[in-house]
Amino acid sequence: MALQSGEKLPMFIGHIWSKQKSRWTLLGLRLLAFLAAAAATLVMVLNKQTKTFVVATIGTTPVNLTLTAKFHHTPAFVFFAIANGLVSIHNLVMIMMDLLGSKFDYKGFQFPMIASLDMLNLALVSGGANAAAFMAELGKNGNSHARWDKICDKFGPYCDRGAGALIASFLALALMLLISFLSILNHKLVNSSSHNSHNNIIALPN
Amino acid sequence: MAETKRIFTFLLRFIAFCTTLSAVIIMISSRQRATVLVFSFEAKYSDTPAFKYFVIVNAIVSIYGFLVLFLPSKSLLWRLVVALDAVFTILLTSSISAALAIAYVGEKGNPIAGWLPICDQVTKYCNQVKGALIVGFISVVLYMLLFLYSLHTVLNPLLLEKS
């Protein structure tokens, strides 16, 4: 296992963090992130609740109003579903690349591409998760200044399922953060190909 | 070549700092007093947690942008700047998407939940919030560019070695 010149690492890190173990750890984390993002997408897309309200009574017959809460009434949830769908596709492609794509390397572009794409998808999933989180907060607490009532007391199961999707998405976000950090660290620590040795120096951007 | 690159990055960071600062200022100064029937209420940015989050994140990023402008070019802290660029870009995208989601509800309402749009009653406040969000969006784009540039110089130093 090659250690670069100029980087001194304690000996025990070299023994614990072997190339095989790090590869399987990273793969396992990517699988978890894929499952979390896919679960978030599915739960949000299939989130639907129909409820009948009694609005008035004419004589003895009640007038019913049936309302359906679907995810596509709220653009923030649509963005959430699309962002999590894209992120789960990204993680799936990265898993495939890890398992099958070790010969698709063009002038050493593979590692910077993977790192950049990881970061970009991290930004995407953070945007989606946060927008849906604030919309959910609005639905749960309402906004007295704008005269918007909270709706979670009427559509309880819809809100609960949405909360589950949000939790899965934030879990995917945390996992992707860990994956980005670990994959860059992994590439710097465990680098066996000799022609990449000049890539190991972290250059100053100026 | 390296000199133009440095000047260009400095200029980009300066413009990004200006946009985040103006987003904060425009959002904070947006308020309007309106009377609906017998109620007189004041629409402020602090009524909505999403706008408060937007202001806080943009304030933090503008402080960071201001400090980075004064970093000497050969300092070792540029590696930290790369990591912090990533973190703050991600925070900025999340803040702008949250603020946009709530602003959309304010503009168009949500008929299923019975939420009426409020932009007709407080037009000046609404327009100022829209302006702050547009400036915030520009700052997101600029910080994304800066982040990609930092990532590129760290991960692919072959181009740096040629120059």
HADDOCK unambig.tbl for C-alpha pairs under 7 A between the chains (distance, minus, plus):
assign (segid A and resid 67 and name CA) (segid B and resid 112 and name CA) 6.97 0.50 0.50
assign (segid A and resid 69 and name CA) (segid B and resid 112 and name CA) 6.85 0.50 0.50
assign (segid A and resid 76 and name CA) (segid B and resid 101 and name CA) 5.49 0.50 0.50
assign (segid A and resid 112 and name CA) (segid B and resid 155 and name CA) 5.81 0.50 0.50
assign (segid A and resid 112 and name CA) (segid B and resid 156 and name CA) 6.88 0.50 0.50
assign (segid A and resid 123 and name CA) (segid B and resid 90 and name CA) 4.75 0.50 0.50
assign (segid A and resid 123 and name CA) (segid B and resid 93 and name CA) 6.56 0.50 0.50
assign (segid A and resid 126 and name CA) (segid B and resid 90 and name CA) 6.67 0.50 0.50
assign (segid A and resid 126 and name CA) (segid B and resid 94 and name CA) 5.54 0.50 0.50
assign (segid A and resid 127 and name CA) (segid B and resid 93 and name CA) 5.34 0.50 0.50
assign (segid A and resid 127 and name CA) (segid B and resid 94 and name CA) 3.92 0.50 0.50
assign (segid A and resid 127 and name CA) (segid B and resid 97 and name CA) 5.59 0.50 0.50
assign (segid A and resid 130 and name CA) (segid B and resid 94 and name CA) 5.47 0.50 0.50
assign (segid A and resid 130 and name CA) (segid B and resid 98 and name CA) 5.81 0.50 0.50
assign (segid A and resid 131 and name CA) (segid B and resid 94 and name CA) 6.88 0.50 0.50
assign (segid A and resid 131 and name CA) (segid B and resid 97 and name CA) 5.22 0.50 0.50
assign (segid A and resid 131 and name CA) (segid B and resid 98 and name CA) 3.90 0.50 0.50
assign (segid A and resid 131 and name CA) (segid B and resid 101 and name CA) 5.97 0.50 0.50
assign (segid A and resid 134 and name CA) (segid B and resid 50 and name CA) 6.28 0.50 0.50
assign (segid A and resid 134 and name CA) (segid B and resid 98 and name CA) 5.97 0.50 0.50
assign (segid A and resid 135 and name CA) (segid B and resid 101 and name CA) 6.90 0.50 0.50
assign (segid A and resid 135 and name CA) (segid B and resid 102 and name CA) 6.72 0.50 0.50
assign (segid A and resid 145 and name CA) (segid B and resid 47 and name CA) 6.54 0.50 0.50
assign (segid A and resid 146 and name CA) (segid B and resid 118 and name CA) 6.79 0.50 0.50
assign (segid A and resid 148 and name CA) (segid B and resid 115 and name CA) 5.22 0.50 0.50
assign (segid A and resid 151 and name CA) (segid B and resid 113 and name CA) 6.39 0.50 0.50
assign (segid A and resid 199 and name CA) (segid B and resid 156 and name CA) 6.79 0.50 0.50
assign (segid A and resid 199 and name CA) (segid B and resid 157 and name CA) 6.47 0.50 0.50
assign (segid A and resid 202 and name CA) (segid B and resid 154 and name CA) 5.71 0.50 0.50
assign (segid A and resid 203 and name CA) (segid B and resid 153 and name CA) 6.95 0.50 0.50
assign (segid A and resid 203 and name CA) (segid B and resid 154 and name CA) 5.59 0.50 0.50
assign (segid A and resid 203 and name CA) (segid B and resid 157 and name CA) 6.27 0.50 0.50
assign (segid A and resid 204 and name CA) (segid B and resid 78 and name CA) 6.27 0.50 0.50
assign (segid A and resid 204 and name CA) (segid B and resid 79 and name CA) 6.81 0.50 0.50
assign (segid A and resid 204 and name CA) (segid B and resid 154 and name CA) 6.99 0.50 0.50
assign (segid A and resid 205 and name CA) (segid B and resid 78 and name CA) 6.85 0.50 0.50
assign (segid A and resid 205 and name CA) (segid B and resid 150 and name CA) 6.30 0.50 0.50
assign (segid A and resid 205 and name CA) (segid B and resid 153 and name CA) 5.37 0.50 0.50
assign (segid A and resid 205 and name CA) (segid B and resid 154 and name CA) 6.58 0.50 0.50
assign (segid A and resid 206 and name CA) (segid B and resid 6 and name CA) 6.25 0.50 0.50
assign (segid A and resid 206 and name CA) (segid B and resid 73 and name CA) 6.06 0.50 0.50
